[in-house]
Amino acid sequence: MRYRAAPARGVPGERVPPCRTTAPIVQRGRAPRPLAAVAAPTGYGHLEGDVRWRRLFSATRFFLRIDGGGGVEGTRWRERPGSIVEIRSVRVGVVAIRAVHTGFYLAMNKRGRLYGSKEFNPNCKFTERIEENGYNTYASLRWRHRGRPMFLSLNSKGRPQRGGKTRRQHLSTHFLPMLVS
């Protein structure tokens, strides 16, 4: 859509071309920056490597816990050892979850079973998504079941559910990352 320009200096019918200057805009007190410094950022480096200590509280009212043997379960007791986890961002939207007291990483195998891994491997990467209700969901980055993502989930008894049975809408997959006080 073209806009009509006002006549210049009273000459009827004459159009004024739009201003297209190539002169740099210099702000008071600053030197002009080269064009390379003005370019858009190529990534979100400030988000990578971020470490948060949290307790993951499920919508089924259990805290996620990774015990000393690598087992994953839910516990009702907030102060239980292994319930404090370190959520470290691997890249944007991808996190690794590690129990602070035991040192085990949360992992999911290709059958959708949750376990604790002593070493970090590709099974330990989860995509973190903030849902509309304010809860977070964690889906395995590596594994899918029939094309659908497999989610971290604790059922109503605090036991981990296999990833193939989970959906994003299930309350058992919703977790609140609570601050450690």
Contacts in CASP RR format, 6 or more apart in sequence:
PFRMAT RR
TARGET T0000
AUTHOR 0000-0000-0000
METHOD contacts of the structure
MODEL  1
MRYRAAPARGVPGERVPPCRTTAPIVQRGRAPRPLAAVAAPTGYGHLEGD
VRWRRLFSATRFFLRIDGGGGVEGTRWRERPGSIVEIRSVRVGVVAIRAV
HTGFYLAMNKRGRLYGSKEFNPNCKFTERIEENGYNTYASLRWRHRGRPM
FLSLNSKGRPQRGGKTRRQHLSTHFLPMLVS
4 15 0 8 1.000
5 15 0 8 1.000
5 16 0 8 1.000
5 17 0 8 1.000
5 18 0 8 1.000
6 16 0 8 1.000
7 13 0 8 1.000
7 14 0 8 1.000
7 16 0 8 1.000
8 14 0 8 1.000
8 16 0 8 1.000
24 32 0 8 1.000
26 32 0 8 1.000
43 92 0 8 1.000
44 92 0 8 1.000
47 89 0 8 1.000
47 92 0 8 1.000
48 89 0 8 1.000
48 90 0 8 1.000
48 91 0 8 1.000
48 92 0 8 1.000
49 88 0 8 1.000
49 89 0 8 1.000
49 90 0 8 1.000
50 88 0 8 1.000
50 89 0 8 1.000
51 86 0 8 1.000
51 87 0 8 1.000
51 88 0 8 1.000
52 86 0 8 1.000
52 87 0 8 1.000
52 88 0 8 1.000
52 177 0 8 1.000
53 84 0 8 1.000
53 85 0 8 1.000
53 86 0 8 1.000
53 87 0 8 1.000
53 100 0 8 1.000
53 180 0 8 1.000
54 84 0 8 1.000
54 85 0 8 1.000
54 87 0 8 1.000
54 177 0 8 1.000
54 178 0 8 1.000
54 179 0 8 1.000
54 180 0 8 1.000
55 63 0 8 1.000
55 64 0 8 1.000
55 78 0 8 1.000
55 83 0 8 1.000
55 84 0 8 1.000
55 85 0 8 1.000
55 177 0 8 1.000
55 178 0 8 1.000
55 180 0 8 1.000
56 63 0 8 1.000
56 64 0 8 1.000
56 85 0 8 1.000
56 97 0 8 1.000
56 175 0 8 1.000
56 176 0 8 1.000
56 177 0 8 1.000
56 178 0 8 1.000
57 63 0 8 1.000
57 64 0 8 1.000
57 175 0 8 1.000
57 176 0 8 1.000
57 177 0 8 1.000
57 178 0 8 1.000
58 64 0 8 1.000
58 74 0 8 1.000
58 154 0 8 1.000
58 158 0 8 1.000
58 172 0 8 1.000
58 174 0 8 1.000
58 175 0 8 1.000
58 176 0 8 1.000
59 135 0 8 1.000
59 171 0 8 1.000
59 172 0 8 1.000
59 174 0 8 1.000
59 175 0 8 1.000
59 176 0 8 1.000
60 154 0 8 1.000
60 155 0 8 1.000
60 156 0 8 1.000
60 158 0 8 1.000
60 171 0 8 1.000
60 172 0 8 1.000
61 76 0 8 1.000
62 74 0 8 1.000
62 75 0 8 1.000
62 76 0 8 1.000
62 154 0 8 1.000
62 158 0 8 1.000
63 74 0 8 1.000
63 75 0 8 1.000
63 76 0 8 1.000
63 77 0 8 1.000
63 78 0 8 1.000
63 80 0 8 1.000
63 83 0 8 1.000
64 72 0 8 1.000
64 74 0 8 1.000
64 83 0 8 1.000
64 85 0 8 1.000
64 106 0 8 1.000
64 152 0 8 1.000
64 154 0 8 1.000
64 175 0 8 1.000
65 72 0 8 1.000
65 73 0 8 1.000
65 74 0 8 1.000
65 75 0 8 1.000
65 80 0 8 1.000
65 82 0 8 1.000
65 83 0 8 1.000
65 99 0 8 1.000
66 72 0 8 1.000
66 82 0 8 1.000
66 85 0 8 1.000
66 99 0 8 1.000
66 102 0 8 1.000
66 103 0 8 1.000
66 104 0 8 1.000
66 106 0 8 1.000
66 116 0 8 1.000
67 73 0 8 1.000
67 82 0 8 1.000
67 102 0 8 1.000
68 82 0 8 1.000
68 102 0 8 1.000
68 104 0 8 1.000
69 102 0 8 1.000
69 104 0 8 1.000
69 116 0 8 1.000
70 102 0 8 1.000
70 104 0 8 1.000
70 115 0 8 1.000
70 116 0 8 1.000
70 117 0 8 1.000
71 104 0 8 1.000
71 114 0 8 1.000
71 115 0 8 1.000
71 116 0 8 1.000
72 106 0 8 1.000
72 114 0 8 1.000
72 115 0 8 1.000
72 116 0 8 1.000
72 160 0 8 1.000
73 154 0 8 1.000
73 158 0 8 1.000
73 159 0 8 1.000
73 160 0 8 1.000
74 154 0 8 1.000
74 158 0 8 1.000
74 159 0 8 1.000
74 160 0 8 1.000
75 83 0 8 1.000
75 158 0 8 1.000
77 83 0 8 1.000
81 101 0 8 1.000
81 102 0 8 1.000
82 99 0 8 1.000
82 100 0 8 1.000
82 101 0 8 1.000
82 102 0 8 1.000
84 99 0 8 1.000
84 100 0 8 1.000
84 101 0 8 1.000
84 180 0 8 1.000
85 97 0 8 1.000
85 98 0 8 1.000
85 99 0 8 1.000
85 100 0 8 1.000
85 106 0 8 1.000
86 97 0 8 1.000
86 98 0 8 1.000
86 99 0 8 1.000
86 100 0 8 1.000
87 95 0 8 1.000
87 96 0 8 1.000
87 97 0 8 1.000
87 128 0 8 1.000
87 177 0 8 1.000
88 95 0 8 1.000
88 96 0 8 1.000
88 97 0 8 1.000
88 98 0 8 1.000
89 95 0 8 1.000
90 96 0 8 1.000
90 125 0 8 1.000
93 127 0 8 1.000
93 128 0 8 1.000
93 129 0 8 1.000
94 125 0 8 1.000
94 126 0 8 1.000
94 127 0 8 1.000
94 128 0 8 1.000
94 141 0 8 1.000
95 125 0 8 1.000
95 126 0 8 1.000
95 127 0 8 1.000
95 128 0 8 1.000
95 138 0 8 1.000
96 105 0 8 1.000
96 106 0 8 1.000
96 120 0 8 1.000
96 124 0 8 1.000
96 125 0 8 1.000
96 126 0 8 1.000
97 105 0 8 1.000
97 106 0 8 1.000
97 124 0 8 1.000
97 126 0 8 1.000
97 138 0 8 1.000
98 104 0 8 1.000
98 105 0 8 1.000
98 106 0 8 1.000
98 120 0 8 1.000
99 106 0 8 1.000
99 116 0 8 1.000
103 118 0 8 1.000
104 116 0 8 1.000
104 117 0 8 1.000
104 118 0 8 1.000
105 116 0 8 1.000
105 117 0 8 1.000
105 118 0 8 1.000
105 119 0 8 1.000
105 120 0 8 1.000
105 121 0 8 1.000
105 124 0 8 1.000
106 114 0 8 1.000
106 116 0 8 1.000
106 117 0 8 1.000
106 124 0 8 1.000
106 126 0 8 1.000
106 152 0 8 1.000
107 114 0 8 1.000
107 115 0 8 1.000
107 116 0 8 1.000
107 117 0 8 1.000
107 121 0 8 1.000
107 123 0 8 1.000
107 124 0 8 1.000
108 114 0 8 1.000
108 115 0 8 1.000
108 123 0 8 1.000
108 126 0 8 1.000
108 140 0 8 1.000
108 142 0 8 1.000
108 143 0 8 1.000
108 150 0 8 1.000
108 152 0 8 1.000
108 163 0 8 1.000
109 115 0 8 1.000
109 123 0 8 1.000
109 143 0 8 1.000
110 142 0 8 1.000
110 143 0 8 1.000
111 162 0 8 1.000
112 140 0 8 1.000
112 143 0 8 1.000
112 145 0 8 1.000
112 150 0 8 1.000
112 162 0 8 1.000
112 163 0 8 1.000
112 164 0 8 1.000
113 160 0 8 1.000
113 162 0 8 1.000
113 163 0 8 1.000
114 152 0 8 1.000
114 160 0 8 1.000
117 123 0 8 1.000
117 124 0 8 1.000
122 141 0 8 1.000
122 142 0 8 1.000
123 140 0 8 1.000
123 142 0 8 1.000
123 143 0 8 1.000
125 140 0 8 1.000
125 141 0 8 1.000
125 142 0 8 1.000
126 138 0 8 1.000
126 139 0 8 1.000
126 140 0 8 1.000
126 141 0 8 1.000
126 152 0 8 1.000
127 138 0 8 1.000
127 139 0 8 1.000
127 140 0 8 1.000
127 141 0 8 1.000
127 149 0 8 1.000
128 136 0 8 1.000
128 137 0 8 1.000
128 138 0 8 1.000
129 136 0 8 1.000
129 137 0 8 1.000
129 138 0 8 1.000
129 139 0 8 1.000
129 168 0 8 1.000
130 136 0 8 1.000
131 137 0 8 1.000
131 168 0 8 1.000
131 174 0 8 1.000
133 174 0 8 1.000
134 176 0 8 1.000
135 174 0 8 1.000
135 175 0 8 1.000
135 176 0 8 1.000
136 174 0 8 1.000
136 175 0 8 1.000
136 176 0 8 1.000
136 177 0 8 1.000
137 151 0 8 1.000
137 152 0 8 1.000
137 168 0 8 1.000
137 173 0 8 1.000
137 174 0 8 1.000
137 175 0 8 1.000
138 151 0 8 1.000
138 152 0 8 1.000
138 173 0 8 1.000
138 175 0 8 1.000
139 149 0 8 1.000
139 150 0 8 1.000
139 151 0 8 1.000
139 152 0 8 1.000
139 168 0 8 1.000
140 149 0 8 1.000
140 150 0 8 1.000
140 151 0 8 1.000
140 163 0 8 1.000
143 150 0 8 1.000
144 150 0 8 1.000
145 163 0 8 1.000
145 164 0 8 1.000
146 164 0 8 1.000
148 164 0 8 1.000
148 167 0 8 1.000
149 168 0 8 1.000
150 162 0 8 1.000
150 163 0 8 1.000
150 164 0 8 1.000
150 166 0 8 1.000
151 163 0 8 1.000
151 166 0 8 1.000
151 167 0 8 1.000
151 168 0 8 1.000
151 170 0 8 1.000
151 173 0 8 1.000
152 160 0 8 1.000
152 173 0 8 1.000
152 175 0 8 1.000
153 160 0 8 1.000
153 161 0 8 1.000
153 163 0 8 1.000
153 165 0 8 1.000
153 166 0 8 1.000
153 170 0 8 1.000
153 172 0 8 1.000
153 173 0 8 1.000
154 160 0 8 1.000
154 161 0 8 1.000
154 172 0 8 1.000
155 161 0 8 1.000
155 172 0 8 1.000
156 172 0 8 1.000
161 172 0 8 1.000
166 172 0 8 1.000
166 173 0 8 1.000
167 173 0 8 1.000
END
